[in-house]
């Protein structure tokens, strides 16, 4: 017990020192955690502990909380709107990449069919932990290429489920038929989805409501942790990954009014456990073996990097521009953390040679270590060689802006609002979630950005705290409510002016402390009467 506490304290201390140093030279903290894991293993001779099931389980819950926060970002409506990125690009990317790497493994390196299949499936996946962490922290997740990359990553995470089922089938010795396994999987999936979305949705809403009404932060946080871990354990019990349960329950909470608070409160736990995951990755590094094969590892990584980039670029290019396709391809060029799970299960099941598995793990680790160094340079690199005709969003230009008006929505009303603001010389920006509307605003010479104003990261990017006012001109009442709720949760003193078109809308929005609700029909009636009075006064003067 004493040694365990010593190891934890030393890991914490080393990670702090290493990450402070790396932060000063602009290197991701992910590298710091991986280096910490390697130092701990060799400093305390913990090579056997690096394969501890308990330690890997703790690290895996870092991925669980990451998947939960991803679920918070993607409601059912959002998932439906991203169906092309998730199920179109995702299926093609995973399918084609797997086929190419299978052919290379089986025919070029002369590996057996099963080993080639395991490697192909593992190499088709990218790192959710590395890529999503960067996209979320840099706010690039809301840019077009970030959305495409996120969509493909979501499908890859979903694809892990049938991959693990396939490994289970291949490691069985005929105890179960394919039909039995498929039926068990299908029935389990129906139960999981049914309980989480039907029963779970009511339980989650009830629990969050009463814990929030208690006004005790620790009770609300405890409820969230119970929900996430409970859903993860339930999914694992039904034969799926922990991450699937966390992802689904994140989507459920995304449909509630508490999702912004939950996302903010869960961040420290997610980051801490994600750090633990990367420490376990670092603990798997065999330095002697690595330096003995470093040339081959780097060469094979370069092959994987180039092939995955080309395949993903071609897939995304079918429905997008060259710039967005190349950014998406480069960001997904590494091998992901779920490959560790695939290689571990395949090795324990006798599907992969142990020496080959260690070699593959080192390629994955090298891939994940290299990615943070170049992922932040992707956009500047691509923009230098491929220039878009229209720059839809560049949040960096808003830095330092104060006392500006934010016009949310650039439809008919939004356009007239912008014209009136220009007449009085007010500083303003336009934010719209429609690519078409943003392009229209840019063509009109206005400062416009693409993004969802109900997202906290977007509100941070447009300096909502320093804005003079936010004018919401959208027609969709649900979107208006979500934006108002997010803005007021983010900045209680924000001056929010909202346009409504019915008494029902006004009644719904009245539940929020909005500065001013403008009823379009009432304002039209008032103007009509004013014009009538003006006409009467003119007639009296002439008489």
TARATA-V618852 format. One record per run of one state. SS is the DSSP state (H for helix, E for strand, L for the rest). FROM is the first residue (numbers start at 1). TO is the last residue. Records with the same first field share a line. If there is no record, write none. Layout:
SS = FROM-TO / FROM-TO
//
This chain:
L = 1-1 / 25-28 / 44-48 / 52-52 / 74-75 / 82-82 / 109-112 / 124-127 / 138-139 / 143-143 / 172-177 / 214-216 / 238-241 / 255-258 / 284-286 / 293-293 / 318-321 / 332-337 / 349-353 / 376-377 / 386-394 / 399-404 / 409-411 / 424-427 / 433-434 / 444-447 / 451-455 / 462-463 / 467-468 / 473-476 / 491-495 / 501-502 / 510-515 / 543-543
H = 2-24 / 29-43 / 49-51 / 53-73 / 76-81 / 83-108 / 113-123 / 128-137 / 140-142 / 144-171 / 178-213 / 217-237 / 242-254 / 259-283 / 287-292 / 294-317 / 322-331 / 338-348 / 354-375 / 378-385 / 395-398 / 412-423 / 435-443 / 456-461 / 464-466 / 477-490 / 503-509 / 520-542
E = 405-408 / 428-432 / 448-450 / 469-472 / 496-500 / 516-519
//
